């Protein structure tokens, strides 16, 4: 099995939520985030020290660029798309401690913020979103409605939701529906 897969030269990228206009009021804001990069990192064996390695490699232009996905699993997230050579360099820098998979083409991020953000998200997920239970920097896989997502708190009143690309439009509609009373 080859170590490297060369993407087709004719691949055309279209942002899934390119037509989604931000929804906002003084209580809530929902916006599609840039389709930059999402690299899934899976630890090989003992993951001790791997988190600090990831933090040193992650972009500094966004809040919480390294997000826990489960035991020995993280996502490195950023707003800037990475070139194939940048992805390969990142993967090589983590060998042999971890395997990495570029998920940039398959994941979409949605931002939701405002003073009513916890009330809106509570309509769709069973996660305790109180700041004391889910502090800034905390991340977890969860369901929002019927859709599997990855939820990260990036500020006291701000969350980022990462979803598989094929479910992004449905989730967008669901979140806007959940927030309707505040918009």
Backbone torsions as a table, in degrees:
resi	resn	phi	psi	omega
1	UNK	NA	129.8	-177.3
2	UNK	-69.8	149.3	177.4
3	UNK	-74.7	-21.2	-171.8
4	UNK	-132.9	136.0	176.7
5	UNK	-111.7	125.2	179.2
6	UNK	-88.7	123.1	-179.8
7	UNK	-69.7	151.6	178.2
8	UNK	-61.8	142.4	-177.2
9	UNK	-68.3	-24.0	-175.1
10	UNK	-97.0	15.0	-178.7
11	UNK	-67.7	128.2	179.3
12	UNK	-113.3	124.9	-178.7
13	UNK	-97.2	129.8	173.6
14	UNK	-125.0	123.8	179.1
15	UNK	-63.3	130.0	-176.2
16	UNK	-61.4	-44.0	-176.4
17	UNK	-100.7	29.6	-177.3
18	UNK	-62.3	-27.0	179.5
19	UNK	-92.5	-4.9	-177.6
20	UNK	-78.9	113.3	178.5
21	UNK	-81.8	139.7	177.2
22	UNK	-54.8	140.0	177.5
23	UNK	-108.0	126.1	-178.5
24	UNK	-154.5	153.1	173.3
25	UNK	-144.9	-171.4	178.2
26	UNK	-75.0	-11.0	-178.2
27	UNK	-101.1	-26.6	-172.4
28	UNK	-152.2	149.2	174.7
29	UNK	-139.5	131.2	178.3
30	UNK	-124.7	127.8	-177.8
31	UNK	-147.6	142.8	171.5
32	UNK	-71.3	136.0	179.4
33	UNK	-97.5	160.8	-179.1
34	UNK	-57.7	140.1	175.1
35	UNK	-84.7	76.6	-178.4
36	UNK	-83.8	-102.6	178.6
37	UNK	-138.7	149.5	174.8
38	UNK	-139.1	113.3	179.3
39	UNK	-113.4	120.5	177.6
40	UNK	-87.2	132.7	-178.3
41	UNK	-119.3	126.7	-179.6
42	UNK	-120.0	118.1	-177.5
43	UNK	-67.8	145.0	172.7
44	UNK	-101.5	113.8	179.4
45	UNK	69.6	-136.2	-176.8
46	UNK	-68.7	123.6	-176.9
47	UNK	-91.4	9.4	-178.3
48	UNK	-57.5	129.0	177.7
49	UNK	82.6	-11.7	-177.8
50	UNK	-67.3	-37.6	-179.6
51	UNK	-58.3	-43.2	179.7
52	UNK	-67.2	-34.4	174.2
53	UNK	-61.6	-42.8	-179.5
54	UNK	-64.4	-43.2	179.7
55	UNK	-58.8	-38.4	-178.4
56	UNK	-71.9	-23.1	-179.5
57	UNK	-93.6	-15.9	-172.7
58	UNK	-76.1	155.5	177.5
59	UNK	-65.5	151.8	-179.0
60	UNK	-103.8	0.4	-175.7
61	UNK	-88.7	-1.0	176.5
62	UNK	-131.0	158.7	179.2
63	UNK	-79.4	139.5	176.7
64	UNK	55.5	59.4	-178.4
65	UNK	-71.6	-18.3	177.2
66	UNK	-113.4	121.7	-174.2
67	UNK	-125.5	130.7	177.7
68	UNK	-67.2	137.1	177.8
69	UNK	-115.2	-14.9	-178.2
70	UNK	160.7	-178.2	179.5
71	UNK	-59.4	120.7	178.9
72	UNK	69.8	19.9	-179.1
73	UNK	-133.3	134.4	177.5
74	UNK	-139.7	164.4	171.0
75	UNK	-121.3	133.0	170.1
76	UNK	-100.7	120.2	-171.4
77	UNK	-122.1	140.4	176.5
78	UNK	-155.2	159.8	-178.2
79	UNK	-79.2	-20.8	-175.1
80	UNK	-94.9	128.5	173.3
81	UNK	-62.8	143.2	177.6
82	UNK	-101.3	143.9	175.7
83	UNK	-73.8	165.2	177.9
84	UNK	-57.8	-40.1	-179.0
85	UNK	-69.0	-36.2	176.5
86	UNK	-65.4	-39.6	177.8
87	UNK	-64.4	-46.8	179.4
88	UNK	-61.0	-39.5	178.4
89	UNK	-63.7	-42.6	177.8
90	UNK	-62.4	-45.9	179.8
91	UNK	-60.3	-46.5	-179.9
92	UNK	-62.5	-37.1	-177.3
93	UNK	-67.0	-20.7	-178.7
94	UNK	-99.6	-7.8	176.6
95	UNK	-74.5	143.5	2.3
96	UNK	-93.8	7.5	-176.6
97	UNK	-68.1	-29.4	-173.5
98	UNK	-151.6	157.8	169.3
99	UNK	-103.8	147.1	-178.8
100	UNK	-126.9	147.8	177.3
101	UNK	-133.2	126.5	177.2
102	UNK	-74.6	115.6	179.1
103	UNK	-108.3	10.2	-174.6
104	UNK	-56.5	-39.3	-178.1
105	UNK	-74.6	-17.0	-172.3
106	UNK	-112.8	-1.1	-177.9
107	UNK	-125.0	145.4	178.5
108	UNK	-128.0	143.4	-179.4
109	UNK	-114.6	138.3	178.0
110	UNK	-125.0	132.8	176.9
111	UNK	-100.4	140.1	175.4
112	UNK	-138.9	131.2	-175.4
113	UNK	-149.5	168.3	176.5
114	UNK	126.4	171.7	-175.0
115	UNK	-69.3	-15.7	178.5
116	UNK	-106.8	13.6	-174.2
117	UNK	-60.7	-41.8	-179.9
118	UNK	-65.1	-38.8	179.4
119	UNK	-65.7	-40.3	179.4
120	UNK	-65.7	-51.0	-177.8
121	UNK	-65.7	-30.6	179.4
122	UNK	-63.5	-21.1	177.5
123	UNK	-70.4	-20.1	-174.4
124	UNK	-119.7	-10.8	-177.5
125	UNK	-136.9	153.0	179.3
126	UNK	-92.1	1.6	-179.9
127	UNK	-68.0	135.5	174.8
128	UNK	-73.2	109.9	-174.3
129	UNK	-95.5	5.2	177.0
130	UNK	-57.4	140.5	-177.2
131	UNK	-55.2	-34.4	179.4
132	UNK	-69.3	-29.1	-179.3
133	UNK	-94.2	-26.3	-175.7
134	UNK	-134.3	77.3	-173.6
135	UNK	-73.6	169.0	176.2
136	UNK	-56.2	132.5	-178.5
137	UNK	95.4	-13.9	179.7
138	UNK	-76.7	143.4	179.2
139	UNK	-141.3	150.1	178.5
140	UNK	-157.1	146.3	169.3
141	UNK	-74.4	141.3	179.5
142	UNK	-159.0	169.5	172.2
143	UNK	-95.3	139.6	166.3
144	UNK	-121.3	110.5	-170.0
145	UNK	64.2	-124.7	-180.0
146	UNK	-100.2	5.5	-172.3
147	UNK	-105.3	130.4	174.3
148	UNK	-73.3	130.7	-177.6
149	UNK	-137.4	175.2	171.6
150	UNK	-126.8	117.3	-172.4
151	UNK	-108.2	131.3	178.9
152	UNK	-131.3	132.9	172.7
153	UNK	-89.2	120.5	-178.0
154	UNK	-106.0	-10.5	175.7
155	UNK	-160.5	167.0	-178.4
156	UNK	-53.4	-33.6	-179.3
157	UNK	-120.8	27.9	-176.3
158	UNK	-137.7	133.7	176.2
159	UNK	-127.4	154.3	172.6
160	UNK	-122.3	131.6	-179.5
161	UNK	-112.7	126.7	177.0
162	UNK	-110.2	134.9	-174.5
163	UNK	-140.5	153.2	174.0
164	UNK	-60.7	140.0	-174.3
165	UNK	-50.2	-42.7	-177.1
166	UNK	-66.7	-16.6	-179.3
167	UNK	-105.5	-0.6	-172.8
168	UNK	-61.2	-46.2	-178.2
169	UNK	-66.1	-41.1	178.4
170	UNK	-63.5	-43.4	179.1
171	UNK	-65.3	-41.5	177.7
172	UNK	-54.9	-50.0	-179.9
173	UNK	-60.8	-41.0	-180.0
174	UNK	-63.7	-44.5	179.9
175	UNK	-64.9	-43.0	178.1
176	UNK	-62.2	-37.8	177.2
177	UNK	-66.6	-42.6	179.3
178	UNK	-63.5	-31.4	-176.6
179	UNK	-92.3	-1.9	-170.9
180	UNK	-52.9	-40.4	-177.3
181	UNK	-65.3	-18.5	-178.4
182	UNK	-103.0	-8.0	-177.7
183	UNK	-89.8	NA	NA
